[in-house]
Amino acid sequence: MKSEIIAEIGSNWEGDLNIAKKIIKKCKQAGADGVKFQMWRAGDLYKKSHPDWKVILKSELTFEKAKKLKDFSDKERIEFFCSAFYPEAVTYLEKIKVKRYKIASRTCLFKDPRAFETLKAIANTRKRVFISMGMGGNKQKIKKILSKNDKIFCYCISDYPLEFGKIDWISAKKYDGFSDHTMGILAPIVFSILKKQSRTKKTYIEKHVKLENSKGPDASTSIDVNQFKYMIKKIRLIESSKI
């Protein structure tokens, strides 16, 4: 078995390119297969009256910043891709030649502005797509829209942080991937063991990652780069073992 292990950076880069580059570099050194950012527009998802509006606005990934992070990731030889939240983001990400996309749980609800158009734009790329349905959503409708894409549905529960005891492992092991919101590294390790035992050839694990001193909005539900490195080491050990 081989797991694609992705570092979900989210807002942990705090809108600072230097912090983002440091996380990317650390994740590469940890052995990650890719780094994922989120491309949304603050005004689409939040009101200016939100208590963290300034922080949210600062964490918005613009096209210019995405290009710089893509170039840096290419230099570091680690894949860069994004969760796209609006169709123009997909158009731009195609210009900088990302290889795949992620669809966030909230997009699957079709409640965000232009969610349907965003899914259609991703469908038109015919590229591989990872889908988290932690908030629910119409899976059959999503499958129909993305009929030409290689789809990887990920087990996910949209609690931040997620209590380990809430995970339904019987259900989780039926999924191709796992987008984890628990604290610590136990849940991804358990998922790896279950997929190994089920003779799965390839799976996908996504984990929120931060620097040790991160103060970003996602920091309280993320593991630091050192924990991430340790997690990857253990998962690789599971992959090579006889279970």
N, C-alpha and C positions, 0 to 999 in steps of 0.2 A: 504493500500500500504506500501511496505517496500523498501527502497533504500539501496543498497550496496554502501557505500561511501568510495572511495579509494584515498589515498594521493599519488599523483605522485611525487616522490622525484627527479627524473631526475638527473641532475648534481648538485643539491642544497646541496649535502653532501660534495662537494668540494674535493672528494678523501680522506676524513678524517673519519676514522671509529668512532671516538668519536663524531664528528658532526652528522654522520649518526645515531648513537645510540640515541643521544639527540632528533633528529627529530622523530625517531620511537616512543620513549617514549612519546613525546608531542602529537603525532598523536593518540596514544592509549588513552591518557588522554582526548583528544578532542572528542573521541567517534567514531573514524574511524573504518571501518571493515577490512581494509588492507592497506599495504604500498607497493608501486610498484617502483622498480628500473629498470634501463635499462642495459642490458648486451650486449655490443658491443665492437668491437676492434677498437681503434682509427685509425689504418692504413687502415682498410677496408672502412671507411667512410670519412676520411679527409686526405689532403696532409700535409706533414711536413712543408710546406711553409705557412700553415694557420696561421694568426696572433695570434690566441689563442691556438696554438698547445700544448704548455707546460701544459696549464690548462686542455685542452681536454684529454691529455694523463694521467694526474693525476687523472681525473674523471673516468677513465676506471675501470669497475667493474670486478676484476679478480675472478677466482674460489675460491681462498682462502678467499677473502673478502666477497664473496657471502655467503659462508658457515658460517662465523662469524656473518653476519647480519641475516641470517636465524635462527641460534641458538638463537641470542638475541631476535628476534621477537617472536620466540616460547616461550621464557621465559616471555616475556611481554604479551603473549597471544593475539597477533595480527598477521594476516596472512601476509606472505612475498611472493611476486612473482615478475616476471620480464617480460619486453618486451625482447624477445630473437632475436638477429640479425644475428646469425650464428648457424649452426646445432650442433656444439660441445657444445654450450651453453645449448641447450635443453638436450643433453645427460647428462651434469653435473647437471642441475637443476632437472632432474629426480632422480639422485643419492641422492640429498638432500631432495627429496620428496616434491617439490612444488605441490600444488593442481590444479593450473591453469596457463594460460599464457595470455600475451597480444601481439597483433600484431600491430606494429606501422604503421602509414599511409604510410611511405616511403617504407616499406617492400611490401605493396600491389601493388606497381608500378613495382616490379620485376626488378628494376634497380640496386639495391645494390648487391654486390658480394654474390652469393649463397642464394639469397632470396627464390628461389623456393625450394632449399634443406632444408632451415630452416622451411618453411611451411610444407613440407613433414614430417620433424622430429616431429613437433608439432602435425601433423595429426596422426602419429603413437602412440602418447601417449593416444589418444582418450579422452583427458581431456577437460574441459571447456575452451573456449578461447574467449577473448574480442578483437574486431577488430575495429580499427579506420581507416576510409577511407577518411580522410581530404584532401588528395592529389589526390583522384580519385582511379582508378584501376579497374580491371575486377572483379566485385562482383561475377558473375556466376562462373568464374574460381576458385576463392577463395572458394566458397561454395562447388565446386566439390572436390577440394583437401582436404577440411576439412569435408567431408561428414559424418564421424563417430564421429565428435566432437559436443558438445553443443556449438553453436555459438551465441554470443551476439554482434550484429553490433551496433556501437556507432556513433551518429551524431558528426561530428567534422569538423572544418575548420582550416586548418594549417596556420593560421596567428599568429604571436607572437609579441605583443598581438593582440587579435581579437577585432575588434570594435563591440560593442553590436548590433548596427544597421544592421550588416551584417548577423545576424542569421535569418534563415528562419524557423520560429517556426511551420509553417504548416508541413514542412518536418521533423523538429526535433522531433516532438511528435510521429512520426511514427516509430522511432527507439527505440530499447530496452534500449539503454544507451546514455550517453552524456559525451564526453571527451571535457572539456571546457578550452579555452585559453583566455577568457576575463579577464580583471582586475576586482577585487572585487568579490562579491558573488551573485549579482543579477541574472545572467544567470542560475546557478544551481537551484536557488529558483523558477524562472519562470518555468523551466523544470519540477520541482517537482510538481508544481501546475497543469500543463497541464496533467501530467501522472496520478495524483490523480483524476482529473476530467474525464479522459478517463477510469477510473476504472481499471487501470493497477495494477496487484498484486505485481510485483517486477520489479525494475529497477536498473540501475547502473550509478553512477556519479563519474567522475574522475576529480580531481583538482590538479594543481601544487602547492606544498606547500614548504615553506622554514622557516628557523629561522628568527627572526626579523633582525639580523645583517648579513644575508647571502650575500656573494659576488660571488656566483657561476654563471656559464653561463646562468642558467635559472631563476636567481633571479628577473630580471626585469619584468618577465611575471608570477610571482607566488604570491600567498597570503601568509602571515605569519601564524604561527600556532595559534595565537590568533584569527585572522579572520576566520580561518578554523574551530575552535571550535564554533564560533558564527554561522557560516553557517550551521554546523551540527545541532546545537540547533534549528534553524529556520526550517530546513527540517524535523526534527523529529516532530516539532509542526504541520507542514502541514500534515504529515502522520496520525496524530491522530485526525485531525479536520474533521468536516463535511462540505465538499465543494461540 
